[in-house]
């Protein structure tokens, strides 16, 4: 069983990790680059870019398709970021 001091240490480490994730800015984009979503590493939406030509087309189906592509792109980039940032020493500290 964890004592209160250990719990506080883990909570502090979790807050630092969350802050670090929020500082990461990741862009996902559709295959044609006409729609981009801007999110952070904590998977919070920040902004979106939609090319005017896409909006002029009034093609809701096309916009939805591009949104899915952009989100998949974001997810792949986020996974790569998470793997590159995964530091075994910091994980060990968090659980020791």
GROMACS elastic network, one bead per residue, 0.5 to 0.9 nm:
[ bonds ]
;  ai    aj funct       b0    kb
    2     5     6  0.80441   500
    2     6     6  0.59533   500
    2     7     6  0.64131   500
    3     6     6  0.54046   500
    3     7     6  0.63961   500
    3     8     6  0.88591   500
    4     7     6  0.50369   500
    4     8     6  0.61971   500
    4     9     6  0.86112   500
    5     8     6  0.51930   500
    5     9     6  0.62453   500
    5    10     6  0.87564   500
    6     9     6  0.50091   500
    6    10     6  0.62429   500
    6    11     6  0.86298   500
    6    96     6  0.86100   500
    7    10     6  0.51331   500
    7    11     6  0.61544   500
    7    12     6  0.85975   500
    8    11     6  0.50279   500
    8    12     6  0.61014   500
    8    13     6  0.85772   500
    9    12     6  0.51754   500
    9    13     6  0.62436   500
    9    14     6  0.86539   500
    9    94     6  0.78098   500
   10    13     6  0.50724   500
   10    14     6  0.61049   500
   10    15     6  0.86399   500
   10    94     6  0.59608   500
   10    95     6  0.75245   500
   11    14     6  0.50485   500
   11    15     6  0.62208   500
   11    16     6  0.86939   500
   12    15     6  0.51502   500
   12    16     6  0.63000   500
   12    17     6  0.87000   500
   13    16     6  0.51086   500
   13    17     6  0.62247   500
   13    18     6  0.86603   500
   13    93     6  0.88898   500
   13    94     6  0.65136   500
   14    17     6  0.50958   500
   14    18     6  0.61778   500
   14    19     6  0.86611   500
   14    94     6  0.82576   500
   15    18     6  0.50557   500
   15    19     6  0.61852   500
   15    20     6  0.86023   500
   16    19     6  0.51349   500
   16    20     6  0.62033   500
   16    21     6  0.86798   500
   17    20     6  0.50531   500
   17    21     6  0.62261   500
   17    22     6  0.87250   500
   18    21     6  0.50625   500
   18    22     6  0.62727   500
   18    23     6  0.87691   500
   18    41     6  0.86243   500
   18    42     6  0.68538   500
   19    22     6  0.51221   500
   19    23     6  0.63911   500
   19    42     6  0.85391   500
   20    23     6  0.51945   500
   20    24     6  0.67625   500
   20    41     6  0.80362   500
   20    42     6  0.86768   500
   21    24     6  0.53954   500
   21    25     6  0.85180   500
   21    40     6  0.67286   500
   21    42     6  0.50923   500
   21    43     6  0.84966   500
   21    82     6  0.89943   500
   22    25     6  0.75224   500
   22    39     6  0.88664   500
   22    40     6  0.53435   500
   22    41     6  0.54791   500
   22    42     6  0.53624   500
   22    43     6  0.82233   500
   22    44     6  0.78925   500
   23    40     6  0.67257   500
   23    41     6  0.71780   500
   23    42     6  0.86496   500
   24    39     6  0.84092   500
   24    40     6  0.52733   500
   24    41     6  0.51295   500
   24    42     6  0.81176   500
   24    81     6  0.87463   500
   25    38     6  0.70685   500
   25    39     6  0.60177   500
   25    41     6  0.64573   500
   25    46     6  0.89622   500
   26    37     6  0.83666   500
   26    38     6  0.59629   500
   26    39     6  0.54505   500
   26    40     6  0.56200   500
   26    41     6  0.68650   500
   26    74     6  0.64979   500
   26    77     6  0.70535   500
   26    78     6  0.69642   500
   27    36     6  0.65961   500
   27    37     6  0.56578   500
   27    39     6  0.63282   500
   27    40     6  0.83548   500
   27    70     6  0.80957   500
   27    71     6  0.88826   500
   27    73     6  0.78648   500
   27    74     6  0.58389   500
   27    77     6  0.80242   500
   28    35     6  0.84850   500
   28    36     6  0.55946   500
   28    37     6  0.52266   500
   28    38     6  0.65519   500
   28    39     6  0.79607   500
   28    69     6  0.78960   500
   28    71     6  0.57335   500
   28    72     6  0.71713   500
   28    75     6  0.76151   500
   28    76     6  0.86187   500
   28    77     6  0.76296   500
   29    32     6  0.79181   500
   29    33     6  0.56037   500
   29    34     6  0.74796   500
   29    35     6  0.57111   500
   29    37     6  0.62941   500
   29    38     6  0.87955   500
   29    66     6  0.76711   500
   29    67     6  0.78939   500
   29    69     6  0.65664   500
   29    71     6  0.71767   500
   29    72     6  0.83166   500
   29    73     6  0.59577   500
   29    74     6  0.71840   500
   30    33     6  0.50167   500
   30    34     6  0.63857   500
   30    35     6  0.54613   500
   30    36     6  0.64679   500
   30    37     6  0.88924   500
   30    65     6  0.81659   500
   30    67     6  0.67529   500
   30    68     6  0.76518   500
   30    71     6  0.80984   500
   30    72     6  0.86483   500
   30    73     6  0.73874   500
   31    34     6  0.79297   500
   31    35     6  0.85844   500
   31    66     6  0.73939   500
   31    69     6  0.65864   500
   31    70     6  0.75865   500
   31    73     6  0.87056   500
   32    35     6  0.77835   500
   32    66     6  0.81944   500
   33    36     6  0.67924   500
   33    51     6  0.84900   500
   33    66     6  0.86354   500
   33    70     6  0.85606   500
   34    49     6  0.77153   500
   34    50     6  0.59342   500
   34    52     6  0.85190   500
   34    53     6  0.83849   500
   34    54     6  0.71399   500
   34    66     6  0.77823   500
   35    48     6  0.74217   500
   35    49     6  0.55436   500
   35    51     6  0.62488   500
   35    54     6  0.82910   500
   35    63     6  0.78721   500
   35    66     6  0.61163   500
   35    67     6  0.68456   500
   35    69     6  0.88166   500
   35    70     6  0.68529   500
   36    47     6  0.84674   500
   36    48     6  0.56746   500
   36    49     6  0.50018   500
   36    50     6  0.65994   500
   36    51     6  0.88427   500
   36    66     6  0.84235   500
   36    67     6  0.77926   500
   36    70     6  0.59677   500
   36    71     6  0.86064   500
   37    45     6  0.76615   500
   37    46     6  0.77502   500
   37    47     6  0.60107   500
   37    49     6  0.63896   500
   37    50     6  0.87605   500
   37    67     6  0.78766   500
   37    70     6  0.63148   500
   37    71     6  0.71591   500
   37    74     6  0.77067   500
   38    44     6  0.88101   500
   38    45     6  0.63929   500
   38    46     6  0.53802   500
   38    48     6  0.59116   500
   38    49     6  0.82272   500
   38    74     6  0.82246   500
   39    42     6  0.80170   500
   39    43     6  0.60948   500
   39    44     6  0.54836   500
   39    46     6  0.50164   500
   39    47     6  0.69589   500
   39    48     6  0.88315   500
   39    74     6  0.77608   500
   40    43     6  0.54703   500
   40    44     6  0.55571   500
   40    45     6  0.68632   500
   40    46     6  0.71366   500
   40    78     6  0.85926   500
   41    44     6  0.73202   500
   41    78     6  0.64103   500
   41    81     6  0.82563   500
   41    82     6  0.82684   500
   42    45     6  0.89932   500
   43    75     6  0.87884   500
   43    78     6  0.85215   500
   45    48     6  0.84216   500
   50    53     6  0.84091   500
   50    54     6  0.68213   500
   50    55     6  0.70988   500
   50    63     6  0.85200   500
   51    54     6  0.54615   500
   51    55     6  0.67608   500
   51    56     6  0.89055   500
   52    55     6  0.50469   500
   52    56     6  0.60315   500
   52    57     6  0.86101   500
   53    56     6  0.50001   500
   53    57     6  0.62616   500
   54    57     6  0.53187   500
   54    58     6  0.70383   500
   54    59     6  0.72131   500
   54    62     6  0.78892   500
   54    63     6  0.71269   500
   55    58     6  0.54176   500
   55    59     6  0.72969   500
   55    60     6  0.86181   500
   55    63     6  0.80238   500
   56    59     6  0.80742   500
   57    60     6  0.85439   500
   57    62     6  0.89480   500
   58    61     6  0.89003   500
   58    62     6  0.86604   500
   58    63     6  0.85323   500
   59    62     6  0.52896   500
   59    63     6  0.63634   500
   59    64     6  0.87708   500
   60    63     6  0.50706   500
   60    64     6  0.61704   500
   60    65     6  0.85873   500
   61    64     6  0.52018   500
   61    65     6  0.62258   500
   61    66     6  0.87277   500
   62    65     6  0.50408   500
   62    66     6  0.62053   500
   62    67     6  0.85906   500
   63    66     6  0.51108   500
   63    67     6  0.61180   500
   63    68     6  0.87150   500
   64    68     6  0.63175   500
   64    69     6  0.86869   500
   65    68     6  0.52597   500
   65    69     6  0.63243   500
   65    70     6  0.86753   500
   66    70     6  0.60127   500
   66    71     6  0.85218   500
   67    70     6  0.50663   500
   67    71     6  0.61081   500
   67    72     6  0.85897   500
   68    71     6  0.51466   500
   68    72     6  0.61674   500
   68    73     6  0.85365   500
   69    72     6  0.51777   500
   69    73     6  0.61398   500
   69    74     6  0.86466   500
   70    73     6  0.50014   500
   70    74     6  0.61828   500
   70    75     6  0.86744   500
   71    75     6  0.61601   500
   71    76     6  0.86945   500
   72    75     6  0.50507   500
   72    76     6  0.62762   500
   72    77     6  0.86755   500
   73    76     6  0.52992   500
   73    77     6  0.63244   500
   73    78     6  0.86298   500
   74    77     6  0.51787   500
   74    78     6  0.60411   500
   74    79     6  0.86266   500
   75    78     6  0.50371   500
   75    79     6  0.61770   500
   75    80     6  0.86883   500
   76    79     6  0.52072   500
   76    80     6  0.63656   500
   76    81     6  0.87277   500
   77    80     6  0.51276   500
   77    81     6  0.61898   500
   77    82     6  0.86207   500
   78    81     6  0.50153   500
   78    82     6  0.60815   500
   78    83     6  0.85830   500
   79    82     6  0.50869   500
   79    83     6  0.61699   500
   79    84     6  0.86126   500
   80    83     6  0.51924   500
   80    84     6  0.61687   500
   80    85     6  0.85660   500
   81    84     6  0.51810   500
   81    85     6  0.60777   500
   81    86     6  0.84973   500
   82    85     6  0.51291   500
   82    86     6  0.59744   500
   83    86     6  0.51437   500
   83    87     6  0.85826   500
   84    87     6  0.79792   500
   86    89     6  0.88754   500
   86    90     6  0.81105   500
   86    91     6  0.79009   500
   87    90     6  0.55213   500
   87    91     6  0.64682   500
   87    92     6  0.87669   500
   88    91     6  0.50216   500
   88    92     6  0.60825   500
   88    93     6  0.86094   500
   89    92     6  0.50672   500
   89    93     6  0.62208   500
   89    94     6  0.87025   500
   90    94     6  0.62174   500
   90    95     6  0.88258   500
   91    94     6  0.51401   500
   91    95     6  0.65464   500
   91    96     6  0.86729   500
   92    95     6  0.53463   500
   92    96     6  0.59737   500
   93    96     6  0.51491   500
